[in-house]
Amino acid sequence: MSAERVPLTRDRIVQSALGLARNEGLAGVSMRKLAQELGVEAMSLYHHVPNKRALLILMADRSLATLPPSDPNLPWTDRLVKLLDGIFHAGVENPAMISVLASQQLDPTELEASEFSALTLIESVLAILSESGLAVEQRVHVYNTLINLVYGFVLARTQGLALSPTKIAAMDRGRGSGSWESFPALGELLPALDAADPAVDLRFSLGLYVEALAGLLARGN
């Protein structure tokens, strides 16, 4: 007797897509490959998810829904750093999430069953910035800068895109030279640079950025 066929649901589709993204990166997620993973025809997916963009939003929703709520008793600067740090860690687990936020391709009319966690999160970031007293144009600059900063650190962690000193050293040895005498500043920091954690670097960068914002506001913009 054949095994009972597991019903195809939106939840199964999203869960399988998240697995593909973790194993092959966001570029590895396609409706065709997803159908193969689930053992169904590609057209059957469209009864549950209208298109790949909708799928990415649903994937983002799944991760964003796990973020802890913001503590209203904290200063806006602390809440902003904690929220963005949470986005980073969720983005490392699910690259679709940070891609959706960075592209800002969100339309509430496209997904009737979505909880719109991505839209809610964007609203949360912008609501915190609205408390800062920054002008509208400044908030736009700050939002775009911070989201792309987080996006860059997610890429550094998940795809190893940063050119680390170890990679530089390997290239240097490939040229027949292993000496750092010509690069004393780099040589001095080499061990610490190789041991650097993108998550720690991000928190440091966010701290500097929001501190600069607070200083800007204190000077009256």
C-alpha positions as CSV (number, residue, x, y, z in Angstrom):
1,M,0.0,0.0,0.0
2,S,1.4,3.4,-0.9
3,A,2.0,6.0,1.8
4,E,-0.8,8.5,2.3
5,R,-0.2,11.7,0.4
6,V,0.5,14.7,2.5
7,P,-1.8,17.6,1.6
8,L,-0.2,20.6,-0.1
9,T,-0.8,23.7,2.1
10,R,0.6,27.2,2.1
11,D,2.4,26.4,5.4
12,R,4.2,23.4,3.8
13,I,5.2,25.5,0.8
14,V,6.6,28.3,2.9
15,Q,8.5,25.8,5.2
16,S,10.0,24.1,2.2
17,A,11.0,27.4,0.6
18,L,12.8,28.4,3.9
19,G,14.7,25.1,3.8
20,L,15.8,25.8,0.2
21,A,16.9,29.3,1.1
22,R,19.0,28.1,4.0
23,N,20.6,25.4,1.9
24,E,21.0,27.1,-1.4
25,G,20.6,30.8,-0.7
26,L,17.7,33.0,-1.9
27,A,18.7,32.5,-5.6
28,G,18.1,28.8,-5.2
29,V,14.4,29.3,-4.4
30,S,12.3,28.9,-7.5
31,M,8.7,27.7,-8.0
32,R,10.0,24.9,-10.1
33,K,12.6,23.7,-7.6
34,L,10.1,24.1,-4.8
35,A,7.6,21.9,-6.6
36,Q,10.3,19.2,-7.0
37,E,11.0,19.4,-3.3
38,L,7.4,18.9,-2.5
39,G,6.8,16.2,-5.1
40,V,4.0,18.2,-6.9
41,E,3.5,20.0,-10.2
42,A,4.7,23.6,-10.3
43,M,1.2,24.8,-11.3
44,S,-0.3,23.4,-8.1
45,L,1.8,25.8,-6.0
46,Y,-0.1,28.8,-7.5
47,H,-3.3,27.7,-5.9
48,H,-1.7,28.6,-2.6
49,V,0.8,31.3,-3.5
50,P,0.2,33.6,-6.5
51,N,3.8,34.2,-7.4
52,K,7.4,34.2,-6.1
53,R,7.2,37.7,-4.8
54,A,4.2,36.7,-2.6
55,L,6.2,33.6,-1.5
56,L,9.1,35.8,-0.4
57,I,6.7,38.0,1.7
58,L,5.3,34.9,3.3
59,M,8.8,33.7,4.1
60,A,9.6,37.1,5.6
61,D,6.4,37.0,7.6
62,R,7.4,33.6,9.1
63,S,10.7,34.9,10.5
64,L,9.5,38.4,11.5
65,A,6.7,37.0,13.5
66,T,9.3,35.4,15.9
67,L,10.9,38.8,16.8
68,P,10.3,39.8,20.4
69,P,8.1,42.8,21.1
70,S,9.8,46.1,21.7
71,D,10.0,47.4,25.3
72,P,8.2,50.8,25.4
73,N,10.1,51.8,28.5
74,L,13.4,51.9,26.7
75,P,14.7,55.1,25.0
76,W,14.0,55.2,21.3
77,T,17.7,54.7,20.5
78,D,17.9,51.5,22.5
79,R,14.7,50.2,21.0
80,L,15.9,50.9,17.5
81,V,19.2,49.1,18.0
82,K,17.5,46.1,19.6
83,L,15.0,45.9,16.7
84,L,17.6,46.1,14.0
85,D,19.8,43.6,15.8
86,G,16.8,41.2,15.8
87,I,16.2,41.8,12.1
88,F,19.9,40.9,11.5
89,H,19.6,37.6,13.4
90,A,16.3,36.8,11.7
91,G,17.9,37.7,8.3
92,V,20.8,35.3,8.9
93,E,18.2,32.5,9.5
94,N,16.0,33.5,6.6
95,P,17.6,35.6,3.7
96,A,14.2,36.2,2.1
97,M,13.3,38.4,5.1
98,I,16.0,40.9,4.7
99,S,15.6,40.9,0.9
100,V,11.9,41.8,1.3
101,L,12.8,44.6,3.7
102,A,15.6,46.0,1.5
103,S,13.6,45.9,-1.7
104,Q,10.4,47.3,0.0
105,Q,8.3,45.4,-2.5
106,L,5.3,45.0,-0.3
107,D,1.6,45.3,-1.2
108,P,-1.1,44.4,1.4
109,T,-3.6,43.7,-1.4
110,E,-1.6,40.8,-2.8
111,L,-1.9,38.4,0.1
112,E,-5.2,37.9,1.8
113,A,-4.0,35.3,4.3
114,S,-0.7,37.0,5.2
115,E,-0.3,38.6,8.6
116,F,1.9,41.2,7.0
117,S,4.6,40.9,9.5
118,A,7.1,42.5,7.1
119,L,4.9,45.6,6.7
120,T,4.3,45.7,10.5
121,L,8.1,45.6,11.1
122,I,8.8,48.4,8.7
123,E,6.0,50.4,10.5
124,S,7.7,49.6,13.8
125,V,11.1,50.9,12.6
126,L,9.6,54.0,11.2
127,A,7.4,54.6,14.3
128,I,10.6,54.6,16.4
129,L,12.2,57.0,14.1
130,S,9.1,59.3,14.2
131,E,9.7,59.6,18.0
132,S,13.2,60.9,17.4
133,G,12.1,64.3,16.1
134,L,13.9,63.9,12.8
135,A,12.4,65.6,9.8
136,V,10.6,63.4,7.2
137,E,13.4,63.5,4.7
138,Q,15.9,62.7,7.4
139,R,13.9,59.7,8.5
140,V,13.9,58.4,4.9
141,H,17.7,58.7,4.8
142,V,18.1,57.0,8.2
143,Y,15.7,54.2,7.4
144,N,17.3,53.3,4.1
145,T,20.8,53.6,5.6
146,L,20.0,51.3,8.5
147,I,18.2,48.7,6.5
148,N,21.0,48.5,4.0
149,L,23.6,48.4,6.8
150,V,21.8,45.4,8.3
151,Y,21.4,43.8,4.9
152,G,25.2,44.2,4.3
153,F,26.0,42.5,7.5
154,V,23.6,39.7,6.8
155,L,25.4,39.1,3.5
156,A,28.8,39.2,5.2
157,R,27.6,36.5,7.6
158,T,25.7,34.3,5.3
159,Q,27.6,34.6,2.0
160,G,31.1,35.5,3.2
161,L,31.2,38.5,0.8
162,A,33.6,40.5,3.0
163,L,37.2,40.4,1.9
164,S,38.7,39.3,5.2
165,P,42.5,39.5,6.0
166,T,42.7,35.7,5.7
167,K,41.6,36.0,2.1
168,I,44.0,38.8,1.5
169,A,46.8,36.8,3.1
170,A,46.0,33.8,0.8
171,M,46.2,36.0,-2.3
172,D,49.4,37.5,-1.0
173,R,51.0,34.1,-0.5
174,G,49.8,33.2,-4.0
175,R,52.0,36.0,-5.3
176,G,54.9,34.5,-3.4
177,S,55.0,36.9,-0.5
178,G,53.8,36.2,3.0
179,S,55.2,39.4,4.6
180,W,53.0,42.1,6.1
181,E,56.0,44.5,6.6
182,S,54.6,46.8,3.9
183,F,51.2,46.9,5.6
184,P,51.9,47.6,9.3
185,A,48.5,48.9,10.2
186,L,46.8,45.8,8.7
187,G,49.4,43.5,10.2
188,E,48.8,44.9,13.7
189,L,45.1,44.2,13.5
190,L,45.2,41.0,11.5
191,P,44.4,38.5,14.4
192,A,41.5,40.7,15.6
193,L,40.1,41.2,12.1
194,D,40.2,37.5,11.4
195,A,38.3,36.8,14.7
196,A,35.7,39.5,14.1
197,D,32.0,38.6,14.4
198,P,29.6,40.4,12.0
199,A,26.9,40.4,14.8
200,V,29.3,42.3,17.2
201,D,30.4,44.6,14.4
202,L,26.8,45.4,13.6
203,R,25.9,46.3,17.2
204,F,29.0,48.5,17.4
205,S,28.0,50.3,14.1
206,L,24.4,50.7,15.1
207,G,25.5,52.2,18.5
208,L,27.7,54.7,16.7
209,Y,25.0,55.6,14.2
210,V,22.2,56.2,16.7
211,E,24.6,58.1,19.0
212,A,25.4,60.4,16.0
213,L,21.7,60.8,15.4
214,A,21.1,61.8,19.0
215,G,23.9,64.3,18.7
216,L,22.4,65.7,15.6
217,L,19.1,66.2,17.3
218,A,20.8,67.8,20.3
219,R,22.3,70.4,18.0
220,G,18.9,71.1,16.5
221,N,19.3,69.1,13.3
